[in-house]
Amino acid sequence: MTANLDIDQSLLNEAFKIGGKRTKKETVNEALQEYIQHRKQKDLLKLLRQIDFDPKYNYKSVRENR
């Protein structure tokens, strides 16, 4: 898909240098992938905080029963 975007040139230049990609397209695509991965990780952390762990649960006993 072709898109015409008004991207901050200084940000793009810095990402281009840091990322070591050969083209601006590769740089932007990698940045988008990292952004998506970061957001998904944040969502998983939110879910993890909702889990109530039982302090009495003995995970070692489950391993011994195998």
Secondary structure, DSSP 8 states (H G I E B T S, - for coil): --------HHHHHHHHHHH--SSHHHHHHHHHHHHHHHHHHHHHHHHHHT----TT--HHHHHHT-
